[in-house]
Amino acid sequence: MAEFKYEIVERIAILSENGKWTKELNKVSWNGRTAKYDLRDWNHEDEKIGKGITLTDEEIQVLKETLDKIF
């Protein structure tokens, strides 16, 4: 499996906690690329990363507008 690197550039919010795991919204740079919004589960204590999604600035803006309409 190919090695990958990440850097959490900005911690935005912890949405929930379940034991050692937290669901977080952060700005993350993957493999030295430009940081994107990242929503996923993290276990910082054991250095594990769950499945998640990354969103560009444009995608997060569309998501915000959609959530504003819902709520």
C-alpha positions in Angstrom: 0.0 0.0 0.0 1.3 3.4 -1.0 2.4 5.7 1.9 0.6 9.0 2.2 1.2 12.1 4.3 -1.3 14.6 5.8 -1.1 17.8 7.7 -4.1 19.2 9.6 -3.7 22.9 8.6 -6.8 24.2 10.5 -9.0 22.4 13.1 -12.5 23.8 12.6 -14.9 21.7 14.6 -15.4 18.4 16.5 -18.9 17.3 15.5 -19.1 14.2 17.8 -17.1 11.9 20.0 -17.4 8.1 20.4 -14.8 6.7 22.7 -11.3 7.4 21.2 -12.9 8.5 17.9 -14.0 12.0 16.9 -15.8 13.1 13.8 -14.1 16.4 12.7 -14.3 19.1 10.1 -10.8 20.3 9.4 -8.7 21.8 6.6 -6.2 19.1 5.6 -3.4 18.9 3.1 -3.0 15.4 1.7 0.4 14.5 0.2 1.6 18.1 0.1 -1.4 19.3 -2.0 -3.5 22.4 -1.3 -5.5 22.0 1.9 -9.2 21.1 1.4 -12.1 20.9 3.8 -12.1 17.4 5.3 -14.9 15.6 7.1 -14.0 12.3 8.7 -13.4 10.2 11.8 -10.1 10.5 13.6 -8.5 8.5 16.4 -5.6 10.8 17.2 -4.5 8.7 20.2 -3.8 5.6 18.1 -3.0 7.6 15.0 -5.8 6.1 12.9 -7.9 7.8 10.3 -11.4 6.7 9.3 -13.2 7.1 5.9 -14.3 10.5 5.0 -14.7 13.1 2.3 -12.8 16.1 1.1 -14.5 19.3 -0.2 -13.1 22.2 -2.2 -14.0 25.8 -1.2 -16.7 25.8 -3.9 -18.2 22.5 -2.7 -18.3 23.6 0.9 -20.0 26.8 -0.1 -22.7 24.8 -2.0 -23.1 22.5 1.1 -23.5 25.6 3.4 -26.1 27.1 1.1 -28.0 23.8 1.0 -27.9 23.4 4.8 -29.1 27.0 5.2 -32.2 26.2 3.0 -32.9 23.1 5.1 -32.5 24.7 8.5 
